Amino acid sequence: MTDTNYRELQDVYSRLESRGFRVLAFPCNQFGAQEPGTPEEIVEFARGKYGATFPLFEKIDVNGPNTHPVYSYLKSQKEDPFPLGADIKWNFAKFLIGADGEVIGRFGPQQSPLSLEGEITTALEAAAKLELTAK
């Protein structure tokens, strides 16, 4: 799952970055201790092994009493696509956020980033229209 997600996220990011698409990665060690490294080691792994060029932030908690405020907001805005509660189930849960900050979609870790490209493109088109209207 790590291999597919990193590679596909980078692929989509490379193709759509010029249109305003951003990938923001927040490493988390709450799932099977899969992110045990320091922030520098995590960045080195993602950039070295997968060529990731998108921003990788500090390691955070996405569940529990120390949930980062970003994830508190994201989880409160969109129901889990699998009715097992609000918590993030595993690394590589994905959220699609519109230009206005609205959470458009929440996707599980098994969801291929490539399969989201249509929804991402629709969101980018909506953002472009919003920008034109604002001018």
Backbone as a printed PyTorch tensor [residue, N CA C, xyz], in Angstrom:
tensor([[[  0.8230,  -1.1900,   0.0000],
         [  0.0000,   0.0000,   0.0000],
         [  0.8750,   1.2640,   0.0000]],

        [[  1.9760,   1.2560,   0.7400],
         [  2.8720,   2.4120,   0.7830],
         [  3.4210,   2.7010,  -0.6050]],

        [[  3.9030,   1.6590,  -1.2610],
         [  4.4970,   1.8180,  -2.5810],
         [  3.5010,   2.4330,  -3.5620]],

        [[  2.3210,   1.8680,  -3.6520],
         [  1.2990,   2.3530,  -4.5830],
         [  0.9060,   3.7850,  -4.2650]],

        [[  0.6380,   4.0690,  -2.9950],
         [  0.1940,   5.4120,  -2.6370],
         [  1.2580,   6.4670,  -2.9190]],

        [[  2.4860,   6.2370,  -2.4880],
         [  3.5280,   7.2340,  -2.7540],
         [  3.7280,   7.4470,  -4.2550]],

        [[  3.8300,   6.3710,  -5.0000],
         [  4.0800,   6.4920,  -6.4450],
         [  2.9140,   7.1820,  -7.1610]],

        [[  1.7030,   6.7760,  -6.8420],
         [  0.5460,   7.3530,  -7.5270],
         [  0.2850,   8.7880,  -7.0790]],

        [[  0.4770,   9.0870,  -5.7980],
         [  0.3270,  10.4790,  -5.3550],
         [  1.3110,  11.3740,  -6.0940]],

        [[  2.5480,  10.9140,  -6.2290],
         [  3.5460,  11.7100,  -6.9450],
         [  3.1650,  11.8590,  -8.4050]],

        [[  2.6540,  10.8090,  -9.0160],
         [  2.2500,  10.8600, -10.4190],
         [  1.1580,  11.9080, -10.6330]],

        [[  0.1100,  11.8490,  -9.8290],
         [ -0.9860,  12.8050,  -9.9600],
         [ -0.4940,  14.2200,  -9.6540]],

        [[  0.2970,  14.3570,  -8.6110],
         [  0.8420,  15.6610,  -8.2400],
         [  1.6770,  16.2520,  -9.3740]],

        [[  2.5310,  15.4610,  -9.9780],
         [  3.3770,  15.9470, -11.0710],
         [  2.5470,  16.4470, -12.2390]],

        [[  1.4800,  15.7540, -12.5530],
         [  0.6610,  16.1300, -13.7010],
         [ -0.2660,  17.3040, -13.4240]],

        [[ -0.7130,  17.4710, -12.1830],
         [ -1.7340,  18.4850, -11.9010],
         [ -1.2470,  19.6670, -11.0590]],

        [[ -0.0100,  19.6330, -10.6330],
         [  0.5220,  20.7210,  -9.8040],
         [  0.3950,  22.0720, -10.5040]],

        [[  0.6700,  22.1170, -11.7930],
         [  0.6140,  23.3870, -12.5270],
         [ -0.7940,  23.9700, -12.5750]],

        [[ -1.7900,  23.1540, -12.3040],
         [ -3.1920,  23.6210, -12.2830],
         [ -3.6520,  23.9950, -10.8780]],

        [[ -2.7350,  23.9000,  -9.9110],
         [ -3.0590,  24.2990,  -8.5460],
         [ -3.2660,  23.1510,  -7.5810]],

        [[ -3.1410,  21.9240,  -8.0480],
         [ -3.3170,  20.7680,  -7.1620],
         [ -2.1230,  20.6400,  -6.2190]],

        [[ -2.4080,  20.3490,  -4.9670],
         [ -1.3710,  20.1480,  -3.9680],
         [ -1.6290,  18.8510,  -3.2080]],

        [[ -0.5510,  18.1590,  -2.8960],
         [ -0.5820,  17.0150,  -1.9850],
         [  0.1400,  17.4680,  -0.7300]],

        [[ -0.5070,  17.3290,   0.4060],
         [  0.0970,  17.6520,   1.6950],
         [  0.1220,  16.3640,   2.4980]],

        [[  1.3020,  15.8770,   2.8080],
         [  1.4580,  14.5910,   3.4860],
         [  1.7910,  14.8140,   4.9580]],

        [[  1.0570,  14.1270,   5.8040],
         [  1.2530,  14.2000,   7.2470],
         [  1.5770,  12.8010,   7.7620]],

        [[  2.8460,  12.4550,   7.9180],
         [  3.2010,  11.1330,   8.4360],
         [  2.5970,  10.9050,   9.8310]],

        [[  2.2800,   9.6570,  10.1110],
         [  1.6840,   9.2760,  11.3880],
         [  2.1990,   7.8900,  11.7640]],

        [[  2.5530,   7.7280,  13.0200],
         [  3.0830,   6.4440,  13.4920],
         [  2.0560,   5.6700,  14.3190]],

        [[  0.7920,   5.9920,  14.1790],
         [ -0.2460,   5.3420,  14.9760],
         [ -0.7430,   4.0240,  14.3960]],

        [[ -0.2340,   3.6180,  13.2580],
         [ -0.7320,   2.4260,  12.5780],
         [  0.3850,   1.4150,  12.3980]],

        [[  0.4860,   0.4930,  13.3040],
         [  1.4910,  -0.5580,  13.2090],
         [  2.9150,  -0.0380,  13.2610]],

        [[  3.1100,   1.1400,  13.8440],
         [  4.4370,   1.7560,  13.9640],
         [  5.1640,   1.7840,  12.6140]],

        [[  4.4340,   2.1550,  11.5520],
         [  5.0140,   2.1660,  10.2090],
         [  5.8030,   3.4280,   9.8890]],

        [[  5.7530,   4.4390,  10.7480],
         [  6.5130,   5.6730,  10.5320],
         [  7.3800,   5.9610,  11.7520]],

        [[  8.2940,   5.0580,  12.0950],
         [  9.0600,   5.2290,  13.3290],
         [ 10.1940,   6.2490,  13.2330]],

        [[ 10.5570,   6.6440,  12.0320],
         [ 11.7260,   7.4970,  11.8410],
         [ 11.5390,   8.9340,  12.2770]],

        [[ 12.6480,   9.6430,  12.2490],
         [ 12.6250,  11.0790,  12.5060],
         [ 11.9940,  11.7590,  11.2850]],

        [[ 11.5950,  13.0130,  11.4300],
         [ 11.0640,  13.7210,  10.2520],
         [ 12.0320,  13.7100,   9.0760]],

        [[ 13.3030,  13.8610,   9.3530],
         [ 14.3020,  13.8500,   8.2910],
         [ 14.3890,  12.4840,   7.6040]],

        [[ 14.3010,  11.4220,   8.3860],
         [ 14.3490,  10.0670,   7.8100],
         [ 13.1200,   9.7860,   6.9500]],

        [[ 11.9800,  10.2690,   7.3940],
         [ 10.7440,  10.0630,   6.6340],
         [ 10.8240,  10.7910,   5.2960]],

        [[ 11.2770,  12.0310,   5.3170],
         [ 11.4330,  12.7960,   4.0720],
         [ 12.4410,  12.1140,   3.1610]],

        [[ 13.5580,  11.6900,   3.7050],
         [ 14.5850,  11.0060,   2.9080],
         [ 14.0220,   9.7410,   2.2600]],

        [[ 13.2340,   8.9680,   3.0170],
         [ 12.6060,   7.7510,   2.4910],
         [ 11.6520,   8.0890,   1.3380]],

        [[ 10.7550,   9.0450,   1.5560],
         [  9.7530,   9.3770,   0.5340],
         [ 10.3900,   9.9840,  -0.7060]],

        [[ 11.3710,  10.8330,  -0.5120],
         [ 12.0130,  11.4830,  -1.6570],
         [ 12.9730,  10.5170,  -2.3690]],

        [[ 13.7530,   9.7620,  -1.5790],
         [ 14.7470,   8.8560,  -2.1500],
         [ 14.1450,   7.6460,  -2.8300]],

        [[ 13.2120,   6.9910,  -2.1770],
         [ 12.6550,   5.7590,  -2.7300],
         [ 11.5410,   6.0090,  -3.7480]],

        [[ 10.7550,   7.0820,  -3.5430],
         [  9.5790,   7.3010,  -4.3920],
         [  9.6320,   8.5900,  -5.2020]],

        [[ 10.6660,   9.3940,  -5.0120],
         [ 10.7680,  10.6430,  -5.7660],
         [  9.7180,  11.6560,  -5.3880]],

        [[  9.1750,  11.5520,  -4.1780],
         [  8.1170,  12.4670,  -3.7380],
         [  8.6450,  13.8990,  -3.6780]],

        [[  7.9440,  14.7990,  -4.3650],
         [  8.3210,  16.2100,  -4.3470],
         [  7.2970,  17.0630,  -3.6100]],

        [[  6.1860,  16.4670,  -3.2000],
         [  5.1640,  17.2170,  -2.4690],
         [  5.6060,  17.4100,  -1.0190]],

        [[  5.0340,  18.4020,  -0.3360],
         [  5.4320,  18.6780,   1.0520],
         [  5.1040,  17.5260,   2.0000]],

        [[  6.0640,  17.1990,   2.8420],
         [  5.8730,  16.2280,   3.9200],
         [  6.0650,  16.9950,   5.2300]],

        [[  5.0370,  16.9890,   6.0430],
         [  5.0540,  17.7410,   7.2850],
         [  5.5800,  16.8880,   8.4370]],

        [[  5.6580,  17.4890,   9.6080],
         [  6.0740,  16.7700,  10.8060],
         [  5.0950,  15.6270,  11.0870]],

        [[  5.5860,  14.6210,  11.7450],
         [  4.7580,  13.4900,  12.1500],
         [  3.7120,  13.9880,  13.1540]],

        [[  2.4610,  13.5340,  12.9760],
         [  1.3660,  13.9610,  13.8510],
         [  0.5210,  12.7580,  14.2640]],

        [[ -0.3650,  12.9860,  15.2240],
         [ -1.4060,  12.0160,  15.5690],
         [ -2.6710,  12.4040,  14.8140]],

        [[ -3.3480,  11.4160,  14.2510],
         [ -4.5950,  11.6700,  13.5260],
         [ -5.8120,  11.1430,  14.2790]],

        [[ -5.5710,  10.4150,  15.3500],
         [ -6.6350,   9.8750,  16.1970],
         [ -6.2640,  10.0820,  17.6600]],

        [[ -7.2550,   9.9550,  18.5250],
         [ -6.9950,   9.9820,  19.9630],
         [ -6.9230,  11.3830,  20.5480]],

        [[ -6.4910,  11.4500,  21.8090],
         [ -6.5120,  12.7300,  22.5300],
         [ -5.5470,  13.7770,  21.9790]],

        [[ -4.5430,  13.3610,  21.2280],
         [ -3.5770,  14.3090,  20.6690],
         [ -3.7660,  14.5240,  19.1700]],

        [[ -4.9880,  14.2970,  18.6910],
         [ -5.2720,  14.4890,  17.2700],
         [ -4.9100,  15.9100,  16.8640]],

        [[ -4.1540,  16.0140,  15.7920],
         [ -3.7720,  17.3220,  15.2600],
         [ -5.0420,  18.0670,  14.8200]],

        [[ -5.0950,  19.3980,  15.0230],
         [ -6.2900,  20.1680,  14.6410],
         [ -6.6910,  20.0180,  13.1700]],

        [[ -5.7260,  19.8480,  12.2810],
         [ -6.0600,  19.6460,  10.8660],
         [ -6.9410,  18.4100,  10.7200]],

        [[ -6.5820,  17.3350,  11.3930],
         [ -7.3580,  16.1050,  11.2730],
         [ -8.6580,  16.1630,  12.0590]],

        [[ -8.6910,  16.8980,  13.1380],
         [ -9.9670,  17.1010,  13.8340],
         [-10.9580,  17.7630,  12.8870]],

        [[-10.4960,  18.7730,  12.1700],
         [-11.3550,  19.4630,  11.2040],
         [-11.7640,  18.5230,  10.0680]],

        [[-10.7850,  17.8730,   9.4430],
         [-11.0900,  17.0180,   8.2990],
         [-12.0970,  15.9310,   8.6640]],

        [[-11.8710,  15.2750,   9.7830],
         [-12.7650,  14.1770,  10.1870],
         [-14.1610,  14.6870,  10.5280]],

        [[-14.2490,  15.9190,  11.0130],
         [-15.5640,  16.4650,  11.3710],
         [-16.3600,  16.8720,  10.1360]],

        [[-15.6900,  17.0550,   9.0180],
         [-16.3470,  17.5410,   7.8070],
         [-16.8600,  16.4440,   6.8920]],

        [[-16.2760,  15.2730,   6.9730],
         [-16.6640,  14.2220,   6.0380],
         [-16.6840,  12.8810,   6.7500]],

        [[-17.8010,  12.1980,   6.6090],
         [-17.9400,  10.8630,   7.2030],
         [-16.9390,   9.9030,   6.5810]],

        [[-16.5020,   8.9600,   7.3650],
         [-15.6500,   7.8870,   6.8600],
         [-16.4470,   7.1150,   5.8150]],

        [[-15.8300,   6.8310,   4.6550],
         [-16.5630,   6.0730,   3.6450],
         [-16.9100,   4.6530,   4.0930]],

        [[-16.2720,   4.1990,   5.1490],
         [-16.5780,   2.8950,   5.7210],
         [-17.1480,   3.1480,   7.1080]],

        [[-18.3620,   2.7360,   7.3680],
         [-19.0520,   3.1280,   8.5980],
         [-18.4770,   2.4650,   9.8610]],

        [[-17.2430,   2.8030,  10.1630],
         [-16.6000,   2.2420,  11.3540],
         [-16.2350,   3.3440,  12.3390]],

        [[-16.8900,   4.4900,  12.2290],
         [-16.5840,   5.6100,  13.1060],
         [-15.7640,   6.6590,  12.3950]],

        [[-15.4790,   7.7300,  13.1170],
         [-14.7990,   8.8790,  12.5160],
         [-13.2930,   8.6970,  12.4110]],

        [[-12.7240,   7.8150,  13.1970],
         [-11.2630,   7.6980,  13.2250],
         [-10.6800,   7.3120,  11.8740]],

        [[ -9.4530,   7.7680,  11.6610],
         [ -8.6720,   7.3430,  10.5040],
         [ -8.2870,   5.8900,  10.7610]],

        [[ -8.4220,   5.0390,   9.7470],
         [ -8.2060,   3.6040,   9.9470],
         [ -6.7650,   3.1590,   9.6840]],

        [[ -6.0590,   3.8720,   8.8020],
         [ -4.6990,   3.4470,   8.4630],
         [ -4.0160,   4.5760,   7.7130]],

        [[ -2.6790,   4.4800,   7.5940],
         [ -1.9330,   5.4700,   6.8310],
         [ -2.4690,   5.5590,   5.4070]],

        [[ -2.3080,   6.7080,   4.8160],
         [ -2.7190,   7.0190,   3.4530],
         [ -4.2200,   7.1890,   3.2930]],

        [[ -4.9340,   7.4970,   4.3990],
         [ -6.2920,   8.0080,   4.2340],
         [ -6.1350,   9.3290,   3.4980]],

        [[ -7.0740,   9.6470,   2.6050],
         [ -6.9340,  10.8280,   1.7710],
         [ -8.1830,  11.6980,   1.8670]],

        [[ -7.9630,  13.0130,   1.8380],
         [ -9.0490,  13.9830,   1.8180],
         [ -8.8340,  14.8870,   0.6140]],

        [[ -9.8990,  15.1580,  -0.1230],
         [ -9.8670,  16.1110,  -1.2210],
         [-10.5500,  17.3720,  -0.7220]],

        [[ -9.8100,  18.4720,  -0.7700],
         [-10.2980,  19.7390,  -0.2160],
         [-10.3800,  20.7490,  -1.3480]],

        [[-11.5190,  21.4430,  -1.4250],
         [-11.7130,  22.4510,  -2.4570],
         [-10.9860,  23.7410,  -2.1390]],

        [[-10.9660,  24.6400,  -3.1010],
         [-10.2830,  25.9300,  -2.9510],
         [-10.8650,  26.7550,  -1.8110]],

        [[-12.1310,  26.5010,  -1.4810],
         [-12.7790,  27.2400,  -0.3990],
         [-12.5740,  26.5890,   0.9670]],

        [[-11.7920,  25.5170,   1.0150],
         [-11.5270,  24.8140,   2.2690],
         [-12.5390,  23.7330,   2.5990]],

        [[-13.5500,  23.5790,   1.7570],
         [-14.5680,  22.5530,   1.9710],
         [-13.9940,  21.1780,   1.6600]],

        [[-14.2810,  20.2150,   2.5260],
         [-13.8570,  18.8400,   2.2740],
         [-14.8270,  18.2290,   1.2640]],

        [[-14.3070,  17.9320,   0.0960],
         [-15.1100,  17.3830,  -0.9920],
         [-15.2630,  15.8750,  -0.8540]],

        [[-14.1920,  15.2090,  -0.4360],
         [-14.2380,  13.7580,  -0.3460],
         [-13.2470,  13.2160,   0.6560]],

        [[-13.5970,  12.0640,   1.1910],
         [-12.7230,  11.3210,   2.1010],
         [-12.5810,   9.9210,   1.5300]],

        [[-11.3360,   9.4630,   1.4550],
         [-11.0570,   8.1880,   0.7960],
         [-10.1400,   7.3440,   1.6630]],

        [[-10.3800,   6.0670,   1.6510],
         [ -9.5780,   5.1520,   2.4410],
         [ -8.1940,   4.9380,   1.8570]],

        [[ -7.3200,   4.3150,   2.6270],
         [ -5.9490,   4.0920,   2.1830],
         [ -5.8470,   3.1770,   0.9680]],

        [[ -6.8120,   2.2950,   0.7990],
         [ -6.7820,   1.3750,  -0.3360],
         [ -7.2240,   2.0490,  -1.6380]],

        [[ -7.8020,   3.2370,  -1.5450],
         [ -8.2610,   3.9620,  -2.7320],
         [ -7.0470,   4.4670,  -3.5110]],

        [[ -6.9420,   4.0550,  -4.7290],
         [ -5.8310,   4.4520,  -5.5860],
         [ -5.8840,   5.9510,  -5.8620]],

        [[ -4.7790,   6.6700,  -5.6380],
         [ -4.7700,   8.0940,  -6.0040],
         [ -5.1030,   8.3260,  -7.4790]],

        [[ -4.6980,   7.4100,  -8.3490],
         [ -5.0180,   7.5690,  -9.7700],
         [ -6.5200,   7.5170, -10.0100]],

        [[ -7.2390,   6.7450,  -9.2120],
         [ -8.6870,   6.6350,  -9.3880],
         [ -9.4140,   7.9130,  -8.9720]],

        [[ -8.7290,   8.8040,  -8.2800],
         [ -9.3340,  10.0550,  -7.8150],
         [ -9.1170,  11.1990,  -8.7950]],

        [[ -8.3970,  10.9540,  -9.8640],
         [ -8.0150,  12.0390, -10.7650],
         [ -9.2170,  12.7740, -11.3500]],

        [[-10.2860,  12.0680, -11.6590],
         [-11.4880,  12.7350, -12.1820],
         [-12.0750,  13.7080, -11.1730]],

        [[-12.1660,  13.2760,  -9.9250],
         [-12.6890,  14.1600,  -8.8760],
         [-11.7530,  15.3360,  -8.6220]],

        [[-10.4610,  15.0800,  -8.6980],
         [ -9.4800,  16.1600,  -8.5130],
         [ -9.6160,  17.1780,  -9.6390]],

        [[ -9.7280,  16.7050, -10.8620],
         [ -9.8670,  17.5970, -12.0120],
         [-11.1390,  18.4330, -11.8980]],

        [[-12.2270,  17.8290, -11.4820],
         [-13.4830,  18.5600, -11.2860],
         [-13.3040,  19.6530, -10.2300]],

        [[-12.6130,  19.3280,  -9.1370],
         [-12.3620,  20.3160,  -8.0890],
         [-11.4810,  21.4590,  -8.6010]],

        [[-10.4790,  21.1400,  -9.4210],
         [ -9.6120,  22.1750,  -9.9900],
         [-10.3910,  23.0870, -10.9390]],

        [[-11.2820,  22.5110, -11.7190],
         [-12.1180,  23.3070, -12.6250],
         [-13.0330,  24.2310, -11.8350]],

        [[-13.6170,  23.7340, -10.7520],
         [-14.4670,  24.5590,  -9.8950],
         [-13.6680,  25.6940,  -9.2610]],

        [[-12.4450,  25.3960,  -8.8520],
         [-11.5870,  26.4230,  -8.2580],
         [-11.2360,  27.4940,  -9.2820]],

        [[-10.9840,  27.0950, -10.5170],
         [-10.6650,  28.0560, -11.5680],
         [-11.8570,  28.9680, -11.8380]],

        [[-13.0710,  28.4100, -11.8680],
         [-14.2850,  29.2070, -12.0670],
         [-14.4820,  30.1720, -10.8890]],

        [[-14.2330,  29.6940,  -9.6830],
         [-14.3500,  30.5330,  -8.4930],
         [-13.3730,  31.7100,  -8.5660]],

        [[-12.1730,  31.4330,  -9.0350],
         [-11.1480,  32.4820,  -9.1620],
         [-11.5770,  33.5090, -10.2150]],

        [[-12.1230,  33.0600, -11.3370],
         [-12.5770,  33.9710, -12.3800],
         [-13.7320,  34.8370, -11.8870]],

        [[-14.6380,  34.2450, -11.1270],
         [-15.7880,  34.9710, -10.5940],
         [-15.3400,  36.0320,  -9.6060]],

        [[-14.3090,  35.7500,  -8.8560],
         [-13.8160,  36.6740,  -7.8290],
         [-13.1190,  37.8770,  -8.4390]],

        [[-12.6830,  37.7670,  -9.6870],
         [-11.9360,  38.8760, -10.3120],
         [-12.8300,  39.9430, -10.8180]]])
